[in-house]
């Protein structure tokens, strides 16, 4: 029994050692993952995707995802070029294109990209007018994407898009913008009304010219008015008859005498 016990312990130890070796040596990387392997502190060629075998203790592997990351930039207090204080937040889309640089050139590429996005957001929007920030959003987004991508390129990071989400204005500025919009709507309404009056006056002037040259047109208009009035049977209407309308009948009666 004294010989059997140490042998059993040795077998268990060997089994545990073998299990640890295989569990540490065999890694499976998904299609969107790459492995940056340090062998005794030095980088060897990138591993993955699929089955990867490393040397336990000697090798250290760091998994890096190549998928696009959606990072929300916290609200930033920004003073625009026209001295208006606003609170702006944005969203940044980026992905790792060089896993080695993303691990070796910066300590934490996600945190570093977040900090660069925040400082760039304050810098770029601080050089813009409030009207540009509200109406030229696509141009502002393009400028942000260009600057952030340029700063993160040495880290193996590609910024694909930057979108400004919300622009929170002070209450006083919201009221001023609302008044401006209301005044603009009133101006457009007055212009449309004036244009309608002008077009109507032109049509009336043209109709007056036609009636002046064609007396029969006036008679036809008079008869049309009588027809329209006749459809209303709720009131009695006294309508003066133009003398030109009955003049032919009077002349015929005078000739018969």
Beta strands, then each sheet from edge to edge (+ up, - down):
strand 1: 26-29
strand 2: 33-39
strand 3: 42-43
strand 4: 50-53
strand 5: 59-65
strand 6: 69-79
strand 7: 85-96
strand 8: 157-169
sheet 1: 1+ 4-
sheet 2: 3+ 2- 5+
sheet 3: 6+ 7- 8+
end
